[in-house]
Amino acid sequence: MDEVEKDILNQIQSDFPIISRPYREIGKRLHLSEQEVIERVKKLKENGIIRRIGGNFHSRHLNYTSTLCAAKVPEEKIEHFVEVVNRYPGVTHNYLRNHAYNVWFTFIAENMDSIHAILKVISEETGVTEVRSLPAVKTFKIRVDFEVQ
């Protein structure tokens, strides 16, 4: 990555303009054209540097609830299990861990009853019986920016 791409990444992490033409605003900040910002962001996405651009919402402020989920998934079922989990729009992300509970994901829904019902469906469809909800007892939110240098 060149310095311009690093500057763009630093701008879009936590200060993405919520306006009709955000790339024009980022261009103004960095003395670039709107089109150059768009092309560079597109290239960063194609190269796997940027995975997605989207908002982060506080589920509780929207009257939703969230939980961390963990599942013990046999190696031969991981691909299918993850495919099923990813069908649900309330799953914000998931990842593998080197642990007995090897697939972890976060789930957001209207209420915990909805989450538990969907976890039951996931378990039935995949044959994975150990799927646990681990709701937060206390939430700590910190702002995380990864300055690209």
C-alpha positions in Angstrom: 0.0 0.0 0.0 1.2 3.5 -0.7 0.8 6.5 1.7 -2.4 7.7 0.0 -4.1 4.3 0.6 -2.9 4.3 4.2 -4.4 7.8 4.7 -7.7 6.6 3.2 -7.8 3.7 5.5 -7.2 5.9 8.5 -10.0 8.2 7.4 -12.7 5.6 6.8 -12.2 3.5 10.0 -14.1 5.7 12.5 -14.7 9.0 10.8 -16.6 8.0 7.7 -18.8 10.9 6.6 -22.5 10.1 6.8 -23.5 12.3 3.9 -24.7 11.7 0.3 -21.2 11.9 -1.2 -18.8 10.6 1.5 -15.9 9.9 -0.9 -16.0 13.5 -2.1 -15.6 14.6 1.5 -12.7 12.1 2.2 -11.1 13.4 -1.0 -11.4 17.0 0.3 -9.7 16.0 3.5 -6.9 14.3 1.6 -6.6 16.6 -1.3 -7.8 13.9 -3.8 -10.6 13.7 -6.2 -13.8 11.9 -5.3 -13.1 9.4 -8.2 -9.6 8.7 -7.0 -10.9 7.9 -3.5 -13.6 5.6 -5.0 -11.0 3.8 -7.2 -8.6 3.3 -4.4 -11.2 2.0 -2.0 -12.4 -0.4 -4.7 -8.8 -1.6 -5.2 -8.3 -2.1 -1.4 -11.5 -4.1 -1.3 -10.5 -6.2 -4.3 -7.1 -6.9 -2.7 -8.8 -8.0 0.6 -7.5 -5.1 2.6 -11.0 -3.8 3.2 -13.6 -6.5 4.0 -16.6 -4.3 4.3 -17.7 -0.7 4.9 -20.7 -0.4 7.1 -22.1 1.0 10.3 -21.7 -0.4 13.8 -24.9 0.0 15.9 -25.5 -0.3 19.6 -28.1 -3.0 19.6 -29.5 -2.0 23.0 -30.1 1.6 21.8 -32.2 0.1 19.0 -34.2 -2.1 21.5 -32.4 -5.2 20.3 -30.4 -7.7 22.3 -27.1 -9.4 21.5 -25.2 -12.4 22.7 -21.9 -14.2 22.0 -22.5 -17.8 20.9 -20.1 -20.7 21.0 -20.5 -24.1 19.5 -18.6 -27.5 19.6 -18.5 -28.4 15.9 -16.8 -31.6 14.7 -14.3 -30.8 12.0 -16.3 -32.4 9.2 -19.3 -30.3 10.0 -17.7 -26.9 10.3 -18.3 -25.8 6.7 -22.0 -26.7 6.8 -22.5 -25.2 10.3 -20.9 -21.9 9.3 -23.0 -21.8 6.1 -26.2 -22.3 8.1 -25.2 -19.7 10.8 -24.4 -17.1 8.1 -27.9 -17.3 6.7 -29.2 -15.3 9.6 -29.0 -11.5 9.2 -28.6 -11.2 13.0 -25.2 -12.9 12.9 -22.6 -10.0 12.7 -19.5 -12.2 12.4 -18.1 -15.6 13.3 -14.7 -17.1 13.7 -12.9 -20.3 14.5 -11.1 -20.7 17.8 -8.6 -23.3 18.9 -10.8 -24.5 21.7 -13.3 -27.3 22.4 -16.0 -24.7 21.5 -14.4 -24.0 18.2 -16.9 -21.8 16.3 -17.9 -18.5 17.9 -20.3 -15.9 16.6 -22.3 -12.9 17.7 -26.0 -12.7 17.3 -28.4 -9.7 17.4 -32.2 -10.1 17.5 -35.3 -8.5 18.9 -35.1 -10.5 22.1 -33.3 -13.5 23.7 -36.3 -15.8 23.0 -35.8 -15.2 19.3 -32.1 -15.9 19.6 -32.7 -19.2 21.5 -35.3 -20.3 19.0 -32.9 -19.7 16.1 -30.0 -21.4 17.9 -32.3 -24.4 18.3 -33.1 -24.4 14.5 -29.4 -24.2 13.7 -28.7 -27.1 16.1 -31.4 -29.2 14.5 -30.4 -28.4 10.9 -26.7 -29.1 11.5 -26.8 -31.9 14.0 -24.5 -29.8 16.3 -26.0 -30.2 19.8 -23.6 -28.0 21.8 -24.5 -24.5 20.8 -24.4 -22.0 23.7 -25.5 -18.4 24.2 -23.1 -16.4 26.4 -24.8 -13.1 27.0 -22.7 -10.3 28.4 -23.0 -9.7 32.1 -21.2 -6.3 31.8 -20.4 -4.5 28.6 -17.2 -2.6 28.0 -17.0 -0.5 24.8 -13.8 0.9 23.7 -13.0 2.7 20.5 -10.5 0.8 18.5 -8.8 2.5 15.5 -5.9 0.8 13.8 -3.7 3.6 12.5 -2.1 2.4 9.3 1.4 3.7 9.0 
